[in-house]
Amino acid sequence: MTRNLNKTTVSRDLLIQEISERQKTEDALKKSEATLKSIFRVAPIGIGLVAERVFLWVNDQLCSMIGYDREEIVGRSARVIYPSQEEFHRVGMEKYDQIRNHGTGTIETRWQHKDGRIIDVLLSSTPLDPTDFSSGVTFTALDITEQKKSEQERQKLEDRLRQAYKMEAVGTMAGGIAHEFNNILGIILGNAELAIDDVPEWNPAKHSLEEIQKASLRGRDVVRQILSFARISPVTRKPIRISTVIQESLKFVRATIPSSITIRQNILCDAEMILANPTEINQIFINLCSNSAHAIDQETGTISINLETVILTEESAAQYEDLSPGKHIRLSVTDTGKGIRPEIMGRIFDPYFTTKDVDKGLGMGLAVVYGLVKKHDGAIKFVSEVGKGTTAEVLFPTTEELPEIQTKELEDLPGGNERILIVDDEESLVAMVSEMLERKGYEVVGKTSSFEALTLFRKEYDIFDLIITDMAMPEMTGERLTQELLLIRPDIPVILCTGYSERISEEKAKEMGITAYTMKPLRQSALLKTVREVLDEAKSRIQEQGWF
C-alpha cells in the first residue's frame, strides 16, 4: 500500500510539473505573440497574411497605406487594392514563381488607395509552409511612391545634363566655324555693296547684286542663329506680336512643303506680345513644320497650326520643363504623319539623331528648336501616337512691354579724312574694308599681321586717328593687340570686330578700353556709321579736355 501511495505521489508531482511547464510555455507563447503583434502594430511598413490571395490579417500601417479599416479589408480578395486585373494577375504570377524557385518573392507593383490615388509599392512575400501555399503567405509592403518620384526627378536631371553636354559640343563646333564663315560672308556682302554703288540703276546686274546682298544677309542671320543656339552669342529680344511672325512664316512653309499636304491655321491671339527674336521664332516654326511634312512624307495629310493664349497653373506648368505659372502663348503644330515610336521619344532633341533618309536632314532641326525655345524662356513638349500623328507644343511667356515705334530714316553714309589702321589676317577683308573707307575720303593703312601692325604703331603712333582690328588672328589676338596699342597710346580709339563672341563680350571690351565692339559680317553702312561715331566721340573728348 505504501508503494502504491508513493507511485501516486510521484505521478501527481510529474503531472503538476508538466502542467507548470505547459503553463510556462503557454505564457511564453502568449508573451511572444503579444510582442510579435506589438512589433507588427508599430512597424513602419505594411505587414499582412493572405491565403489564396484573400486577406486574413493586416497591421495598422498597411491599413493606413491603402486607406481601408481592418474590418473592411480582412476577408476580401487582394484584387480590391490593384488598379487593374492585369496588374493583379502579373503580381500573382511573378511573385509565386519567385517563391517556388527561391522561397521568397519581391516585386514592385502599384496599389490603388481607397480614395483612388495610385501608390508605388515594394512587395516581399514568404509562405508559412513552403510545401503548402494554401496555409498562408506573409508579406511586407513598403510605400516607395516618393522614392520613385525622386528617381524620376534624378533621371530628368541626368537627361538634361546629358543634353547640356551635347549642346556644349555643338556650341564648340559652331563657334569654331563661325569666324571663318563670317569672314567669307563679309567678303561677299561687302564687295556686293561696293559693286551696287558702282552699277547704275538701269543695269540688269544691279538686281543680281542686290540678290547677292540679300542672300548674304540671310547667311549672316543663320550664323547668328547658330551662335545664339550654341550660347556663344547673346539673344537680342524685343516685344513682338508672334501671330504676325507665324503668318509671315506660313507663306514660306506653304511654298516649300508638298502640295498634297493641307495646312490649316487657327490664330486666336492676335494682340498678345512676347519677348523674342523674330528670326529665331521663324526658325522654330519652320523647323517644326518641316518635321511634320517629313513625317507625312509624300502621302496626303494635314498640318494644323494653332496659336492661342493659355493661363498655366502651378499644376499645369509642372507638365513642362522649367516653365513658370502664368499667361503664355501656346504654338501647336499637329500632323497626321506616322508618329514617333515611344522608344525614340527621349532622343528627338539629341543633336544629329534622326530617323530620316540621308537626303532629308542631319538631325539638327529639333536640337536647334530646343535650344532656341529655351533661350526664349519657353518650353517644348511632343505628344505622339504611332500611326496617327504628332503634336508639338511650344509655350512662350507673354509680356506687357510694347514694341518701339520704328521711324525710317534716309541712309546717309558719312565720311571723313582721318587716317585709319586696319588689322585682319584675311587679306580680302582688309582690301574690301579699305576701299569702303577710302571711297568716303579716309586714308587707310592695312595690315594682315598683328605683329606688323604693332611694330608700325610703335614707330608712328601719332599719325593714326583710329584702329580697326579683328579679334581672332593667328599671331596675336585682337584683344592682346589692343592692350599693347593702349599701352603705347592710351587715347587711341579702337573698334574690335569679331565673328563670334565666346572669348570676349561687349562689357569686357569696354573694360579693356575698346571704344566700339561689332559683330561680323559688317555692312558698309554700319561700318561707316560706327567709324564716324567713334572718331567724332574721340574728337569731342579731346576738345572737352582742352587739348587744342
HUHUUR-V555153 format. One record per residue. N is the residue number from 0. RES is the residue in one small letter. PHI is phi as a letter, one per 30 degrees, with the letter a starting at -180 (NA if undefined). PSI is psi in degrees with one decimal (none if undefined). OMEGA is omega in whole degrees, -180 to 180 (none if undefined). Layout:
n = [N/N]
res = [RES/RES]
phi = [PHI/PHI]
psi = [PSI/PSI]
omega = [OMEGA/OMEGA]
This chain:
n = [0/1/2/3/4/5/6/7/8/9/10/11/12/13/14/15/16/17/18/19/20/21/22/23/24/25/26/27/28/29/30/31/32/33/34/35/36/37/38/39/40/41/42/43/44/45/46/47/48/49/50/51/52/53/54/55/56/57/58/59/60/61/62/63/64/65/66/67/68/69/70/71/72/73/74/75/76/77/78/79/80/81/82/83/84/85/86/87/88/89/90/91/92/93/94/95/96/97/98/99/100/101/102/103/104/105/106/107/108/109/110/111/112/113/114/115/116/117/118/119/120/121/122/123/124/125/126/127/128/129/130/131/132/133/134/135/136/137/138/139/140/141/142/143/144/145/146/147/148/149/150/151/152/153/154/155/156/157/158/159/160/161/162/163/164/165/166/167/168/169/170/171/172/173/174/175/176/177/178/179/180/181/182/183/184/185/186/187/188/189/190/191/192/193/194/195/196/197/198/199/200/201/202/203/204/205/206/207/208/209/210/211/212/213/214/215/216/217/218/219/220/221/222/223/224/225/226/227/228/229/230/231/232/233/234/235/236/237/238/239/240/241/242/243/244/245/246/247/248/249/250/251/252/253/254/255/256/257/258/259/260/261/262/263/264/265/266/267/268/269/270/271/272/273/274/275/276/277/278/279/280/281/282/283/284/285/286/287/288/289/290/291/292/293/294/295/296/297/298/299/300/301/302/303/304/305/306/307/308/309/310/311/312/313/314/315/316/317/318/319/320/321/322/323/324/325/326/327/328/329/330/331/332/333/334/335/336/337/338/339/340/341/342/343/344/345/346/347/348/349/350/351/352/353/354/355/356/357/358/359/360/361/362/363/364/365/366/367/368/369/370/371/372/373/374/375/376/377/378/379/380/381/382/383/384/385/386/387/388/389/390/391/392/393/394/395/396/397/398/399/400/401/402/403/404/405/406/407/408/409/410/411/412/413/414/415/416/417/418/419/420/421/422/423/424/425/426/427/428/429/430/431/432/433/434/435/436/437/438/439/440/441/442/443/444/445/446/447/448/449/450/451/452/453/454/455/456/457/458/459/460/461/462/463/464/465/466/467/468/469/470/471/472/473/474/475/476/477/478/479/480/481/482/483/484/485/486/487/488/489/490/491/492/493/494/495/496/497/498/499/500/501/502/503/504/505/506/507/508/509/510/511/512/513/514/515/516/517/518/519/520/521/522/523/524/525/526/527/528/529/530/531/532/533/534/535/536/537/538/539/540/541/542/543/544/545/546/547]
res = [m/t/r/n/l/n/k/t/t/v/s/r/d/l/l/i/q/e/i/s/e/r/q/k/t/e/d/a/l/k/k/s/e/a/t/l/k/s/i/f/r/v/a/p/i/g/i/g/l/v/a/e/r/v/f/l/w/v/n/d/q/l/c/s/m/i/g/y/d/r/e/e/i/v/g/r/s/a/r/v/i/y/p/s/q/e/e/f/h/r/v/g/m/e/k/y/d/q/i/r/n/h/g/t/g/t/i/e/t/r/w/q/h/k/d/g/r/i/i/d/v/l/l/s/s/t/p/l/d/p/t/d/f/s/s/g/v/t/f/t/a/l/d/i/t/e/q/k/k/s/e/q/e/r/q/k/l/e/d/r/l/r/q/a/y/k/m/e/a/v/g/t/m/a/g/g/i/a/h/e/f/n/n/i/l/g/i/i/l/g/n/a/e/l/a/i/d/d/v/p/e/w/n/p/a/k/h/s/l/e/e/i/q/k/a/s/l/r/g/r/d/v/v/r/q/i/l/s/f/a/r/i/s/p/v/t/r/k/p/i/r/i/s/t/v/i/q/e/s/l/k/f/v/r/a/t/i/p/s/s/i/t/i/r/q/n/i/l/c/d/a/e/m/i/l/a/n/p/t/e/i/n/q/i/f/i/n/l/c/s/n/s/a/h/a/i/d/q/e/t/g/t/i/s/i/n/l/e/t/v/i/l/t/e/e/s/a/a/q/y/e/d/l/s/p/g/k/h/i/r/l/s/v/t/d/t/g/k/g/i/r/p/e/i/m/g/r/i/f/d/p/y/f/t/t/k/d/v/d/k/g/l/g/m/g/l/a/v/v/y/g/l/v/k/k/h/d/g/a/i/k/f/v/s/e/v/g/k/g/t/t/a/e/v/l/f/p/t/t/e/e/l/p/e/i/q/t/k/e/l/e/d/l/p/g/g/n/e/r/i/l/i/v/d/d/e/e/s/l/v/a/m/v/s/e/m/l/e/r/k/g/y/e/v/v/g/k/t/s/s/f/e/a/l/t/l/f/r/k/e/y/d/i/f/d/l/i/i/t/d/m/a/m/p/e/m/t/g/e/r/l/t/q/e/l/l/l/i/r/p/d/i/p/v/i/l/c/t/g/y/s/e/r/i/s/e/e/k/a/k/e/m/g/i/t/a/y/t/m/k/p/l/r/q/s/a/l/l/k/t/v/r/e/v/l/d/e/a/k/s/r/i/q/e/q/g/w/f]
phi = [NA/d/d/d/d/d/d/d/d/d/d/d/d/d/d/d/d/d/d/d/d/d/d/d/d/d/d/d/d/d/d/d/d/d/d/d/d/d/d/d/d/c/e/d/c/d/b/a/b/b/b/h/i/c/d/c/a/b/c/d/d/d/e/d/d/c/i/c/d/e/d/d/c/d/j/c/d/d/e/d/c/c/d/a/d/d/d/e/d/d/d/d/d/d/d/d/d/d/d/d/d/b/j/b/b/b/a/c/b/b/c/c/d/e/d/j/d/c/b/d/b/c/c/b/b/b/d/d/b/e/c/b/d/d/d/k/b/d/b/b/b/c/d/c/e/d/d/d/d/d/d/d/d/d/d/d/d/d/d/d/d/d/d/d/d/d/d/d/d/d/d/d/d/d/d/d/c/d/d/d/d/d/d/d/d/d/d/d/d/d/d/d/d/d/d/e/d/d/c/d/e/d/d/e/d/d/d/d/d/d/d/d/d/d/d/d/d/d/d/d/d/d/d/d/d/d/d/d/d/d/i/c/c/d/d/c/c/b/d/b/c/d/d/d/d/d/d/d/d/d/d/d/d/d/d/c/c/e/d/d/c/d/c/c/b/b/c/c/b/d/c/d/c/b/d/a/c/e/d/d/d/e/d/e/d/d/d/d/d/d/d/d/d/d/d/d/i/d/d/d/a/b/c/c/c/b/b/b/c/b/c/c/d/d/d/d/d/d/d/c/d/h/c/c/d/k/d/b/c/c/c/c/b/c/b/c/d/d/i/c/d/e/d/c/e/d/c/d/c/d/e/i/d/a/c/d/d/e/d/c/k/c/i/c/e/d/d/d/e/e/d/d/d/d/d/c/h/c/b/b/b/c/b/b/b/e/i/c/k/b/b/c/c/b/c/b/d/d/b/c/d/c/d/d/d/d/c/d/c/d/d/c/d/d/b/a/b/d/c/b/c/c/b/a/d/c/d/d/d/d/d/d/d/e/d/e/d/d/d/c/j/d/c/b/c/c/b/c/b/d/d/d/d/d/d/d/d/d/d/b/d/c/c/c/c/a/c/c/b/d/d/c/b/d/d/a/d/d/d/d/d/d/e/d/d/d/d/d/b/d/c/d/d/b/c/c/c/b/d/a/c/d/c/b/c/d/d/d/d/d/d/d/j/d/d/b/b/b/c/d/d/d/d/e/d/d/d/d/d/d/e/d/d/d/d/d/d/d/d/d/d/d/d/d/d/i/d/a]
psi = [-41.1/-37.4/-42.6/-37.4/-40.1/-40.2/-41.4/-40.9/-43.0/-44.8/-40.9/-42.9/-40.7/-40.2/-43.6/-42.6/-42.2/-42.6/-40.5/-43.7/-39.4/-40.8/-42.5/-41.5/-43.6/-41.0/-43.4/-38.5/-43.1/-41.1/-42.9/-41.7/-41.5/-41.6/-44.8/-43.1/-38.0/-42.8/-46.2/-38.2/-39.3/-1.1/139.0/-1.8/158.5/135.4/141.0/173.9/129.2/152.8/128.2/32.8/28.0/133.0/126.6/-32.1/143.6/151.5/174.3/-38.7/-38.0/-41.2/-40.9/-38.1/-41.3/-7.4/4.7/146.4/159.5/-40.1/-27.9/-26.1/-35.6/131.5/-6.6/158.1/146.4/-12.5/-26.5/-24.9/4.7/139.5/-18.3/156.4/-34.0/-43.4/-39.8/-44.5/-42.7/-47.3/-43.3/-46.1/-51.0/-41.5/-46.5/-27.9/-43.7/-42.3/-42.9/-37.9/-32.3/-6.3/-22.7/163.9/135.0/131.9/146.4/137.4/-175.2/132.1/158.2/119.1/158.8/-31.5/0.7/-18.5/153.5/135.9/147.7/136.3/138.8/114.7/125.0/134.2/150.1/140.7/150.7/-39.9/110.2/-18.4/-10.3/95.2/-24.3/-17.9/-16.0/151.5/124.7/150.3/156.2/146.6/123.6/124.2/112.4/23.4/-49.7/-37.5/-41.8/-39.0/-42.2/-40.2/-41.2/-40.9/-41.8/-39.7/-38.8/-43.7/-40.8/-41.1/-41.8/-37.3/-42.0/-41.1/-39.8/-39.6/-40.6/-41.2/-36.7/-38.7/-41.7/-38.6/-41.5/-43.5/-43.3/-42.9/-34.6/-35.8/-17.8/-42.5/-51.0/-41.9/-38.7/-34.6/-44.2/-46.9/-39.4/-40.5/-44.6/-50.0/-46.9/-45.1/-33.1/-42.0/-36.1/-41.8/-36.6/-39.1/-28.4/-21.0/128.5/159.5/-34.2/-14.6/127.3/-24.9/-22.2/-44.8/-41.7/-41.0/-37.3/-34.3/-38.2/-41.5/-45.6/-43.0/-38.6/-40.0/-36.8/-40.9/-39.9/-42.7/-38.2/-45.0/-42.9/-35.6/-42.2/-44.0/-37.7/-45.7/-38.1/7.7/25.2/-29.7/135.6/145.7/127.2/109.5/149.9/161.9/125.1/155.2/103.9/-29.4/-36.2/-43.1/-44.2/-43.2/-36.0/-41.4/-30.8/-31.8/-42.6/-42.7/-45.5/-33.7/-16.6/-18.6/158.5/146.2/-15.5/-10.5/125.1/136.0/126.4/137.2/145.7/89.3/112.0/6.9/63.1/-30.1/-11.8/144.7/147.6/156.8/111.4/166.9/114.7/-39.8/-38.6/-36.0/-41.0/-42.9/-40.8/-49.6/-45.9/-39.6/-41.9/-42.4/-39.8/-40.9/-42.1/-41.7/-40.3/-33.1/-35.4/-28.6/-139.4/-1.0/165.2/149.5/-175.2/138.2/121.7/127.2/122.9/135.6/119.6/161.8/133.9/149.3/116.3/129.2/174.9/-37.7/-45.8/-31.5/-28.3/-14.9/-14.7/158.7/122.3/47.1/133.6/154.0/159.7/-165.5/129.7/159.5/128.7/119.1/121.6/132.0/111.8/133.3/162.6/35.8/-160.7/-9.4/172.3/126.7/139.8/-36.0/-16.8/-0.9/-38.2/-7.6/1.3/-23.2/1.4/131.2/136.2/2.8/128.0/150.3/7.4/164.6/160.6/-36.8/7.1/19.9/160.4/4.2/20.5/-12.7/-56.7/-27.8/-41.9/-45.4/-47.0/-47.3/-42.7/-40.2/-45.1/-34.7/-24.8/18.8/28.2/-170.5/152.7/140.6/140.7/136.4/126.8/150.5/123.0/129.9/-10.9/-31.6/-175.8/144.8/126.0/124.5/126.8/130.4/134.9/136.4/141.8/166.9/152.0/-6.5/148.8/147.7/150.3/143.5/117.2/130.7/124.0/124.3/148.5/130.8/118.5/113.8/108.9/158.6/-167.9/-172.5/15.3/163.6/130.0/135.6/121.9/132.7/118.4/137.7/-8.1/109.1/-40.3/-36.4/-40.5/-44.5/-42.6/-48.6/-37.7/-44.1/-40.6/-44.9/-39.9/-33.3/-23.8/13.5/-5.9/151.9/125.4/138.1/123.7/139.5/138.9/2.6/126.2/-33.7/-42.7/-40.5/-42.1/-41.4/-44.6/-43.5/-34.6/-37.8/-39.5/51.4/-22.9/-0.3/-9.6/142.8/-18.0/145.4/131.2/117.7/146.4/159.0/-54.8/101.7/147.5/-39.0/-46.4/127.3/160.6/-32.2/-48.4/-41.4/-43.3/-42.9/-42.7/-41.3/-41.6/-25.2/-35.6/-44.0/96.6/-21.4/1.3/125.0/139.9/130.2/122.2/125.4/139.5/148.7/-22.3/157.7/37.0/-39.2/-19.1/140.0/170.0/-37.7/-44.3/-38.0/-42.1/-40.9/-32.5/-10.8/5.4/131.2/-42.4/150.1/121.5/153.1/136.9/158.0/140.7/139.1/155.1/-44.6/-42.3/-40.2/-50.5/-38.1/-44.8/-44.4/-46.7/-41.7/-42.7/-43.9/-42.1/-38.2/-41.7/-40.4/-40.7/-39.5/-40.3/-41.6/-39.6/-33.6/-2.1/35.2/-15.4/none]
omega = [179/179/-179/180/179/178/-179/-180/179/-180/180/180/179/-180/179/179/180/179/180/180/178/180/178/180/180/178/179/179/178/179/179/180/179/178/-180/179/179/178/180/-175/-176/-179/-178/178/178/179/180/178/177/171/-175/178/173/-178/175/-180/177/178/-176/-178/178/177/179/-179/-172/175/180/169/-179/-179/-179/-171/-179/-179/180/177/178/179/-176/-177/179/-177/-179/177/-179/-180/177/-180/-179/-179/179/-179/-176/-177/-178/173/179/-179/180/-176/-172/180/176/178/178/-175/173/179/177/177/178/177/180/-180/175/-179/-177/176/175/-173/170/-172/177/-174/174/-177/172/178/-178/-179/-176/-178/-177/179/176/177/175/-180/170/-179/-180/178/-178/-178/-179/178/179/178/179/178/179/178/179/179/177/180/178/179/-180/178/178/178/-180/178/-180/178/178/179/178/179/178/179/-179/179/-179/-178/-172/-177/-178/-178/178/175/179/179/-180/179/180/-177/-177/-180/176/-180/175/-179/178/179/-176/-174/179/-176/-175/-177/179/-180/-179/-180/180/179/178/176/175/179/180/-180/179/179/175/177/177/179/178/179/-180/177/179/180/178/178/-177/177/180/-178/-179/178/174/-177/179/178/178/174/-172/180/179/179/-179/-179/176/-180/180/179/179/-179/-179/-177/-173/-180/-179/-179/179/180/179/177/176/-179/179/-176/-173/-177/-172/-172/-174/-180/171/174/-173/171/-174/-179/-179/175/176/-179/177/-176/-179/178/180/179/178/178/179/179/178/179/177/179/-176/-179/175/-179/-176/170/-179/-180/178/177/-175/175/178/175/-178/171/177/-179/-179/178/-179/179/-178/-178/175/180/-179/176/178/-176/-178/169/178/175/179/175/-176/178/177/-177/-173/178/-179/-180/-178/-175/179/-178/-178/-176/-171/179/179/175/177/175/180/173/-179/173/-176/-176/-177/175/-177/179/-180/-173/-177/175/177/179/-180/-179/-179/179/-180/179/-180/179/-179/179/-180/-180/177/173/-173/174/-177/179/-177/178/-174/172/174/179/176/179/177/175/179/178/176/179/178/-179/176/177/-177/175/-177/179/175/-177/178/-176/-176/178/-180/-179/-179/180/-174/175/-180/-179/177/-178/178/-175/-179/179/178/-179/-177/-180/178/-179/178/-177/-179/178/180/172/-179/173/-171/170/-178/178/177/179/179/178/178/179/180/179/179/-177/177/-178/-172/-175/-174/-178/-176/178/-175/173/171/-176/173/178/-173/177/-171/-175/-178/-178/177/178/-180/179/180/179/180/-180/-178/174/180/-178/-174/-176/-176/177/-179/172/-180/179/179/177/174/-169/-180/-173/-176/178/180/179/180/179/179/179/-179/-178/177/-174/-179/-175/-176/179/173/-8/-180/170/-179/-178/-180/180/-177/179/-180/-180/-178/-180/-179/-180/180/179/179/-180/179/-180/179/-180/180/-179/175/-179/172/none]
